[in-house]
Amino acid sequence: MSNPSNPSEPLSLDALKHALANMHDAEIIELPTITGEKLALIYLKTLIDLERLNEVIIEPLDCYPQETIHNCIAAAKISKLSTLAEAQQQIFQGSVVIHDCSSGLWWAVPLQSQVSRSIQPSETETILFGPLDSFTEQIDINITLIRRRLPIAALKSEAFTVGYLTQTTVVLMYIDGLTNPELVSVARSKLASINFDMFLDSSHVAAFMEDHNNSIFPQFLQTDRPDSCAYSLGLGKLVVLVNNTPFTLVAPVTLFHLFQSPEDYINRWLIASLLRCLRYIGFFISITLIPLYVALTTHHYQIIPLPILFVILESRSKMPFTPFWEAFLMVATLEIIKEASLRMPTKTSQTLGVIGGIVIGQAAVEAGFASKVLIVLIGISAVASFLVPNYLVTKSSLLLQLVFLVCSTLLGIPGIMLGMIAVLAHLNSLTSLNQPYLAPLAPFYWKDWVDLFIRGPLPTMKVRPEYLHPLNKWRTQKRRK
């Protein structure tokens, strides 16, 4: 990749013009002052707020050089420049560079154009009660949404720049005096060691920070809800915000954290506990129901009760495929319909869902490509998979289902059990920022079980998760007299 300018060369108007060559949106204008001196304004009109240019810079500079630049443009944050690299960076970040042709001094005035959508409710983590705001693509707005929920001086934010092409801003947030310094040190070193060209999404940053890139289980929680981030920070976790994406990263996480929803802490604790248990049951059904059907119909039909066996035999009497291929084709068809409905316009996707769920399913049964029993089980498995609030875990369950499907075909129920043992062993080997992925189950922290499979009453949750090793484990504060 050729570079038209050398950032190490001295800052001059000719060098800056050469660096901005062949850019149609680059503007270099000369502004005369009342004393006849000339000022050069250099900027990219697509990155600055043109409406504020005249108000903030051009009109106030009429008094220059009787007044200094700082006095003329008192409403803006002005920085002095000394190198070509600094000038280029400021221009591409939406600043107007000012050059005094007589004195040779350079300044940068930030006038970024705030191109962003309005704050809207989350579409990926919808809840009925609770805050309805979600993150946007502007990292400053996202930081504001978090700081409004945690208005404390202990909430620290460290900025990093990743990607030598995109120059993406990444902000690491944590609560000083609460979060374990080892977690901060690990995250800081991982961000500082990133060496890649482009970062367009938070998942790209997560790929360079994960401890195990080859695992199908996410080691970072991606969320666009500021309330979830604020709650995680209060527990002693870290939040990583990436510019130009509404999804932030929360770490460290455990497998059980991925089954929690913000609504768990809004509902009554008994109801929230029931819903959380339903998510675990739904995930287990989504990965084992179809493999169990294949195992029973292929290897263990003798343990099926006779009334159910007669129904299965009658349904499969004219099937041209084995149970494995029958189940595999229907699972693949369902995933094709789901992926197509996600990427089609909203109105069209609803029609596709009706066609896929009713017409194709009924036609497959009448044509003899699938049994009625399997169609019912496929529907139950598909609905159960949507109980998991994390989309990445839903996609992981698909691969687990296919693995268990192969195991059930080869060895039946013992094959499914062996597959589960292998998955548990894999989960036990995973870490998130060097913290165990199955905590507080392995290693065992019994105090953390109050917010594991159930969500205990909030007044009883007085201690932060022990597996995070926070500096301040108590969530209560001593009363002042």
C-alpha positions in Angstrom: 0.0 0.0 0.0 1.5 3.3 -1.1 1.5 6.3 1.2 1.5 9.7 -0.6 2.9 11.5 2.4 5.5 10.8 5.0 4.1 11.6 8.5 7.6 12.1 9.8 8.4 15.0 7.5 8.0 18.6 8.9 4.5 20.2 8.9 4.1 22.5 6.0 1.2 23.7 3.8 2.7 22.0 0.7 3.1 18.7 2.6 -0.5 18.8 3.8 -1.8 19.6 0.3 0.2 16.6 -1.0 -1.3 14.4 1.7 -4.9 15.5 0.7 -4.4 15.2 -3.0 -7.1 13.4 -5.0 -9.7 13.9 -2.2 -12.7 15.7 -3.7 -14.0 16.6 -0.2 -10.8 18.3 0.9 -11.0 22.1 1.3 -8.1 24.5 1.6 -9.2 28.1 1.8 -7.2 31.3 2.5 -8.9 33.7 4.9 -7.5 37.3 5.0 -7.6 39.1 8.3 -8.2 42.8 9.0 -4.4 43.5 9.1 -3.8 41.8 5.7 -2.4 38.6 7.2 -3.5 35.3 5.7 -4.8 32.3 7.5 -5.3 28.9 5.8 -8.2 26.6 6.7 -7.8 22.9 5.9 -10.6 20.4 6.5 -12.7 17.6 5.0 -16.2 19.0 4.3 -17.7 15.5 4.7 -16.4 15.2 8.3 -17.1 18.6 9.8 -20.2 20.5 10.7 -20.4 23.1 7.9 -23.1 25.1 9.7 -20.8 25.7 12.7 -17.8 26.5 10.5 -18.7 30.2 9.9 -20.1 30.7 13.5 -17.2 29.1 15.4 -14.2 29.9 13.2 -14.6 32.3 10.3 -16.5 35.1 12.1 -14.4 35.0 15.4 -11.1 35.1 13.3 -12.0 38.6 12.1 -10.3 40.0 15.2 -7.1 38.1 14.6 -4.2 39.0 15.1 -5.2 41.7 17.7 -6.4 38.8 19.8 -4.8 35.3 20.0 -6.4 32.3 18.4 -7.5 31.0 21.9 -9.2 34.3 22.6 -10.9 34.5 19.2 -12.3 31.0 19.3 -13.0 30.8 22.9 -16.0 28.4 22.5 -13.9 25.6 20.9 -11.3 23.3 22.2 -8.1 24.3 20.4 -4.9 22.3 20.2 -1.6 23.3 18.8 0.0 21.2 16.1 3.7 20.6 15.4 3.9 17.5 13.1 2.4 16.4 9.9 1.1 13.2 11.5 -0.8 15.2 14.1 -2.4 17.4 11.4 -3.5 14.5 9.4 -5.0 12.7 12.4 -6.9 15.9 13.4 -8.3 16.4 9.9 -9.5 12.8 9.6 -11.1 13.0 13.0 -13.3 16.0 11.9 -11.2 19.0 12.9 -10.4 22.2 11.0 -6.7 22.9 10.8 -5.7 26.6 10.9 -2.3 27.8 9.6 -1.0 31.3 10.2 1.1 31.9 7.0 3.0 34.7 8.6 4.1 33.2 11.9 4.0 29.5 10.7 1.9 28.4 13.7 -0.7 25.6 13.4 -3.9 24.9 15.4 -6.7 22.3 15.2 -10.3 23.1 16.1 -12.7 20.1 16.4 -15.9 20.5 14.5 -17.0 16.9 14.0 -20.3 16.3 12.2 -22.5 14.4 14.5 -23.9 11.8 12.1 -25.8 9.3 14.2 -29.3 7.8 14.6 -31.4 8.7 17.6 -31.5 6.6 20.7 -34.0 3.8 20.2 -35.2 0.7 22.1 -33.0 -2.4 21.7 -34.2 -4.8 19.0 -31.9 -7.7 20.0 -32.7 -7.7 23.8 -36.3 -6.6 24.0 -38.0 -6.4 27.4 -41.5 -5.3 28.5 -40.4 -3.4 31.6 -37.3 -1.4 32.3 -35.2 1.2 30.4 -35.9 1.4 26.7 -32.7 3.2 25.5 -29.9 1.4 23.7 -26.5 2.2 22.4 -25.8 4.0 19.1 -22.9 4.0 16.7 -21.4 7.1 18.4 -19.0 6.0 21.3 -19.3 9.4 23.1 -23.1 9.0 23.3 -22.7 5.4 24.6 -20.3 6.6 27.3 -22.8 9.2 28.3 -25.5 6.6 28.7 -23.3 4.6 31.1 -22.1 7.6 33.1 -25.6 8.8 33.6 -26.3 5.5 35.4 -23.0 5.5 37.3 -22.3 9.2 38.2 -19.2 8.4 40.2 -15.6 9.5 39.9 -14.4 5.9 40.3 -15.8 5.0 36.9 -12.6 5.1 34.8 -12.3 5.0 31.0 -9.1 4.3 29.0 -9.0 5.0 25.3 -7.1 2.9 22.7 -6.8 3.1 19.0 -6.8 -0.1 17.0 -6.6 -0.8 13.2 -4.0 1.2 11.3 -6.5 1.7 8.5 -9.7 2.4 10.4 -8.1 4.1 13.4 -11.0 2.8 15.5 -11.4 4.2 19.0 -11.9 1.5 21.8 -12.7 2.5 25.3 -12.1 0.3 28.3 -14.4 1.1 31.3 -14.2 -0.2 34.9 -14.8 1.0 38.4 -11.5 1.8 40.2 -11.3 0.4 43.7 -13.9 -2.3 42.9 -12.8 -4.2 39.8 -9.9 -6.6 40.2 -6.7 -4.9 38.9 -5.6 -8.2 37.4 -8.7 -8.1 35.1 -7.9 -4.5 34.1 -4.3 -5.4 33.4 -5.1 -8.4 31.2 -7.7 -6.4 29.2 -5.3 -3.5 28.8 -2.5 -5.7 27.6 -4.7 -7.5 25.1 -6.0 -4.2 23.7 -2.5 -2.7 23.5 -1.1 -5.7 21.6 -3.7 -5.7 18.9 -2.1 -5.4 15.4 -4.5 -5.5 12.5 -5.7 -3.3 9.8 -9.5 -2.9 10.1 -12.0 -3.0 13.0 -15.6 -2.3 12.0 -17.4 -4.1 14.8 -17.0 -5.0 18.4 -16.9 -8.7 17.5 -13.6 -8.0 15.6 -12.1 -6.7 18.8 -13.4 -9.7 20.8 -11.7 -12.0 18.4 -8.3 -10.6 19.4 -9.1 -10.5 23.1 -10.6 -14.0 23.5 -8.6 -16.7 25.2 -9.9 -19.4 22.9 -10.7 -18.4 19.4 -11.6 -21.9 18.2 -14.5 -22.4 20.6 -18.1 -22.1 19.5 -19.0 -20.5 22.9 -18.6 -16.7 23.2 -16.2 -15.5 25.9 -17.5 -11.9 25.7 -21.1 -10.8 26.2 -22.2 -8.5 23.3 -25.0 -6.2 24.4 -26.5 -2.9 23.2 -28.2 -2.1 26.6 -26.6 0.5 28.8 -28.4 -0.8 31.9 -26.8 -4.2 31.4 -23.4 -2.6 31.1 -23.9 -0.5 34.2 -25.0 -3.5 36.2 -22.0 -5.5 35.0 -19.6 -2.7 36.0 -21.2 -2.6 39.4 -20.4 -6.3 39.9 -16.8 -5.8 39.1 -16.7 -6.6 35.4 -15.2 -4.7 32.5 -16.9 -3.0 29.5 -15.3 -2.5 26.2 -16.9 0.1 23.9 -16.0 0.2 20.2 -16.7 3.3 18.0 -19.1 3.0 15.1 -20.9 0.0 16.5 -23.8 -0.1 19.0 -22.7 -3.4 20.6 -20.3 -3.3 23.6 -18.3 -6.1 25.1 -18.7 -7.3 28.7 -16.1 -9.5 30.4 -15.4 -11.7 32.1 -18.5 -13.8 31.5 -19.5 -17.3 32.4 -21.7 -19.8 30.5 -24.5 -19.0 33.0 -24.2 -15.2 32.5 -25.3 -15.8 28.9 -28.6 -17.1 30.0 -29.4 -14.1 32.1 -31.7 -11.3 30.9 -32.0 -7.7 32.2 -35.7 -8.4 32.9 -34.6 -11.0 35.5 -33.9 -8.1 37.9 -37.1 -6.3 37.2 -39.6 -9.2 37.6 -40.5 -10.7 41.0 -37.7 -13.0 42.1 -39.9 -16.2 41.9 -41.1 -15.3 38.4 -37.5 -14.4 37.3 -36.2 -17.7 38.7 -38.9 -19.7 36.9 -38.1 -17.9 33.6 -34.4 -18.5 34.0 -34.9 -22.2 34.6 -37.1 -22.3 31.5 -34.2 -20.9 29.5 -31.9 -23.7 30.7 -34.5 -26.3 29.9 -35.2 -24.8 26.5 -31.5 -24.8 25.6 -31.2 -28.5 26.7 -34.3 -29.4 24.6 -33.0 -27.5 21.6 -29.8 -29.5 21.4 -31.0 -33.0 22.5 -34.6 -33.4 21.4 -33.9 -34.3 17.7 -30.8 -36.4 18.5 -32.9 -38.3 21.1 -35.5 -39.0 18.5 -32.9 -40.4 16.1 -31.3 -42.4 18.8 -34.6 -44.0 19.9 -35.8 -44.8 16.3 -32.4 -46.1 15.3 -31.0 -48.0 18.3 -33.4 -48.1 21.2 -36.9 -48.5 19.7 -37.5 -51.3 22.2 -37.7 -48.8 25.1 -40.4 -46.7 23.5 -43.9 -47.3 24.9 -46.0 -49.3 22.6 -48.7 -46.7 21.9 -46.0 -44.1 21.0 -44.1 -46.8 19.0 -47.2 -47.5 16.9 -47.6 -43.8 16.1 -43.9 -43.6 15.1 -44.0 -46.7 13.0 -47.2 -45.6 11.2 -45.6 -42.1 10.6 -42.4 -43.6 9.2 -43.9 -46.5 7.3 -43.4 -44.8 3.9 -40.2 -42.8 4.7 -37.5 -43.2 2.0 -34.8 -41.9 4.4 -33.2 -43.1 7.5 -34.0 -41.2 10.7 -30.7 -39.4 10.6 -31.1 -38.1 7.0 -34.7 -37.3 7.7 -33.8 -35.2 10.8 -30.8 -33.6 9.1 -32.8 -32.5 6.1 -35.5 -31.0 8.2 -33.1 -29.2 10.6 -31.2 -27.8 7.5 -34.5 -26.7 6.0 -35.5 -24.9 9.2 -32.2 -23.1 9.4 -32.5 -22.0 5.8 -35.9 -20.5 6.5 -34.7 -18.8 9.6 -31.7 -17.2 7.9 -33.7 -16.1 4.9 -36.4 -14.5 7.2 -33.7 -12.6 9.1 -32.3 -11.0 5.9 -35.5 -10.2 4.1 -37.7 -7.2 4.5 -39.9 -7.4 7.6 -43.2 -7.8 5.8 -41.8 -10.4 3.4 -40.2 -12.3 6.2 -43.5 -12.8 8.0 -45.0 -14.3 4.8 -41.9 -16.5 4.5 -42.4 -17.8 8.0 -46.0 -18.8 7.3 -45.0 -20.5 4.1 -42.0 -22.3 5.7 -43.9 -23.3 8.8 -47.2 -24.5 7.3 -46.9 -25.0 3.6 -43.4 -26.6 3.4 -44.0 -28.7 6.6 -47.3 -30.0 5.4 -46.0 -30.6 1.9 -43.0 -32.6 3.3 -45.3 -34.8 5.3 -47.7 -35.5 2.4 -44.8 -36.1 0.1 -43.3 -38.6 2.5 -40.0 -36.8 3.1 -40.7 -36.3 6.8 -42.8 -37.9 9.5 -45.5 -36.1 11.5 -43.7 -36.8 14.7 -40.5 -35.3 13.5 -42.3 -32.1 12.3 -43.7 -31.7 15.8 -40.3 -32.2 17.4 -38.6 -29.8 15.0 -41.2 -27.1 15.9 -40.7 -27.7 19.7 -36.9 -27.6 19.3 -37.0 -24.4 17.2 -39.2 -22.6 19.7 -37.1 -23.8 22.7 -33.9 -22.4 21.0 -35.4 -18.9 21.1 -35.7 -18.9 24.9 -32.0 -18.2 25.2 -31.6 -14.4 25.3 -28.1 -14.4 23.8 -28.1 -14.8 20.0 -24.6 -16.1 19.8 -25.5 -19.0 22.2 -28.5 -19.8 19.9 -26.1 -20.2 17.0 -23.9 -22.4 19.1 -26.8 -24.6 20.0 -27.3 -25.4 16.3 -23.8 -26.8 16.0 -24.2 -28.8 19.2 -27.4 -30.2 17.9 -25.7 -31.4 14.7 -22.8 -32.9 16.7 -25.2 -34.8 19.0 -27.2 -35.9 15.9 -24.1 -37.6 14.5 -23.3 -39.2 17.9 -26.9 -40.5 18.3 -26.8 -42.1 14.8 -23.5 -43.9 15.6 -24.0 -45.0 19.2 -27.5 -44.0 20.2 -28.1 -42.6 23.7 -24.5 -43.5 24.9 -23.3 -41.4 22.0 -25.3 -38.4 23.2 -23.9 -38.9 26.7 -20.3 -39.1 25.4 -21.0 -35.9 23.4 -22.2 -34.1 26.5 -19.2 -35.2 28.5 -16.9 -33.8 25.7 -18.8 -30.5 25.7 -18.6 -30.3 29.5 -14.8 -31.0 29.4 -14.5 -28.3 26.7 -16.5 -25.8 28.8 -14.4 -26.5 31.8 -11.2 -25.7 29.8 -12.5 -22.3 28.7 -11.7 -19.0 30.3 -12.8 -15.4 29.8 -10.0 -12.9 30.6 -8.3 -15.8 32.4 -11.4 -16.4 34.6 -13.0 -19.9 34.6 -16.0 -20.2 32.2 -18.0 -22.5 34.4 -17.7 -20.5 37.6 -19.3 -20.6 40.2 -19.9 -24.3 39.4 -16.3 -25.1 38.7 -14.5 -23.9 40.7 -17.3 -24.0 43.3 -18.4 -20.8 44.9 -21.5 -21.6 46.9 -22.3 -17.9 47.7 -22.7 -17.1 44.0 -25.5 -19.7 43.6 -28.0 -17.1 44.8 -27.9 -15.7 41.2 -27.1 -18.8 39.2 -29.9 -21.1 38.3 -32.4 -18.9 40.2 -32.4 -15.2 40.9 -32.6 -14.7 44.6 -34.3 -11.7 46.2 -32.4 -8.5 45.7 -32.1 -7.8 49.5 -30.3 -11.1 50.0 -27.7 -10.4 47.2 -25.4 -8.4 49.4 -22.2 -9.9 48.1 -20.7 -9.4 44.6 -19.7 -12.6 42.7 -16.8 -14.2 44.3 -15.3 -15.6 41.1 -14.6 -12.1 40.0 -12.4 -11.4 43.1 -13.6 -7.8 43.5 -11.7 -5.5 45.8 -15.0 -4.6 47.5 -17.2 -7.6 47.8 -20.0 -6.0 49.7 -22.9 -4.3 47.8 -24.2 -2.6 50.9 -22.7 0.5 52.5 -22.4 1.3 56.2 -25.0 3.7 57.4 -23.8 7.1 58.4 -24.9 8.4 61.7 
